[in-house]
Amino acid sequence: MLGPLSHCAVLLPPCLVGVEAVSLASARTFPRHSHDQFGLGVVRAGGHASWSGCGPVEAGPGDLIAVTPDEMHDGAPTGAARAWEMVYIDPGTVASLAGEEAARREIGFGASQDAGLALRMDAALRALAAGEAREAEEELTELLSSVLTPTTARELTARHSGSSLATRRVKERIADQPDEPPSLDEVARLMGMGRTGALRRFRRETGATPHAYAMQLRLRLARQALAAGESAAEVAAAFGFADQAHLTRAFARQFGLPPGRWRSGLIGRQAKIVQDGGPSADP
């Protein structure tokens, strides 16, 4: 049994470009954040609870958990600890597997007890762990086609209508200068209201404070730079982290692995794909 501070994360050796799989066992609480990829996983032991765009989510052993790109969410154990496996799939890979239209949709659930989907998820994870590229491709294609159901225009309007023009101005400012997050005074000025009102409105409409929103964006950009071959020290300097240690702490807190271990697993995965004669590491 994991102790209250225990955490173990292992990057599995998937065999498809644009697909990343990780196995975790942790008592850690993850702060609100989002991913660039579609995420699909299954809880193996314990209980997991989170806040997300789908509302409060609770999942137990055998339940599927899912997240759409840019969907803000957090995560915490409901007991001492929980164990789960996740597959993260780049939108471009989703488009190649399930079609361009599917890659523009949103996964319509935070947690599911659908036995059929759970079996498909297990099959996809087994194929990825075994390095069976063709089998993994088939299983993920079927799984993605099942979970990325068409979203009506009314549903999309309802989901995104909460983001006001004032909040969008702050999000655009953060995207333009992620290495220099705005102060609360600047946020208030951009939103045209007092500091307290601006802070509350931004959090209500995005699920995070401006500082937390900027941090998760910086970490996602840092991950892309690490994958492109930049060193952790270069990445820390480029995206406004105090030093490499600051980047390492923040990266591990959001992604479950420190930058060095994450990059080593990524390089090993890419080498295996090329060695096995699969698709190149280029998108």
ABEGO torsion letter per residue (X at the ends): XBBAABBBBBBBBBABBGBBBBBBBBABBBBBBBBABBBBBBBABEBBBBBBAAEBBBBBBGBBBBBBBGBBBBBBBABABBBBBBBBBBAAAAAAAAEAAAAABBBABABBABAAAAAAAAAAAAAAAAGBAAAAAAAAAAAAAAABBBBBAAAAAAAAAABBAAAAAAAAAAAABAABBBBAAAAAAAAGBBAAAAAAAAAAAAGBBAAAAAAAAAAAAAAAAAAAGBBAAAAAAAAGBABAAAAAAAAAAAAGBBAAAAAAAAAAAAAAAAAAGBBBABX
